[in-house]
């Protein structure tokens, strides 16, 4: 039983630890890139933040039966 536990811990250390370290390095690299982008273009960051709180555009309205595009869009023309 202790031998099995030792093998499992060795497997976890050899396989999972490098994956965690590489994943953390990629996340850190992405965060540093985002920070430099924000420092380089502060007005774009402000625009992006404002866009998060903007209301979505209104849904499209249906056309009236006598609208000149109605036969084209409905496939009856």
C-alpha positions in Angstrom: 0.0 0.0 0.0 2.7 2.6 0.8 4.4 1.6 -2.5 1.2 2.4 -4.4 0.9 5.8 -2.6 4.5 6.6 -3.4 3.9 5.8 -7.1 0.8 7.9 -7.2 2.5 10.9 -5.6 5.5 10.5 -7.9 3.1 10.4 -10.9 1.3 13.5 -9.7 4.6 15.3 -9.1 6.1 14.4 -12.5 3.0 15.0 -14.6 0.8 17.6 -12.8 3.5 19.9 -11.4 4.9 20.9 -14.8 1.4 21.4 -16.2 0.5 23.7 -13.3 3.7 25.6 -13.7 3.3 26.0 -17.4 -0.4 27.0 -17.0 0.5 29.6 -14.4 3.3 31.0 -16.7 0.8 31.3 -19.6 -1.8 33.0 -17.4 0.9 35.4 -16.1 2.1 36.1 -19.6 -1.4 36.9 -20.7 -2.0 39.2 -17.7 1.3 41.1 -18.4 0.3 41.5 -22.0 -3.1 42.8 -21.0 -1.4 45.2 -18.6 0.9 46.6 -21.3 -2.0 46.9 -23.7 -3.9 48.9 -21.1 -0.9 51.1 -20.4 -0.3 51.7 -24.1 -4.0 52.5 -25.0 -5.8 53.8 -22.0 -8.7 55.3 -24.1 -9.5 51.9 -25.6 -9.6 50.4 -22.2 -12.1 53.0 -21.1 -14.2 52.3 -24.2 -14.1 48.6 -23.5 -15.3 49.1 -20.0 -18.1 51.4 -21.1 -19.2 48.9 -23.7 -19.7 46.3 -21.0 -22.4 48.4 -19.4 -24.1 49.6 -22.5 -27.5 48.2 -23.4 -27.7 45.8 -26.3 -29.2 47.1 -29.5 -33.0 46.8 -29.9 -34.2 43.7 -31.7 -35.2 44.1 -35.4 -38.8 44.9 -36.1 -40.9 42.9 -38.6 -41.8 44.7 -41.8 -45.3 45.7 -42.7 -47.3 43.5 -45.2 -47.1 46.3 -47.8 -43.3 46.8 -47.4 -41.5 46.5 -50.7 -39.0 44.0 -49.5 -41.5 41.7 -47.9 -41.9 39.3 -50.9 -38.1 39.1 -51.2 -37.4 38.3 -47.6 -40.3 35.9 -47.1 -39.4 33.9 -50.3 -42.7 34.3 -51.9 -41.5 36.7 -54.7 
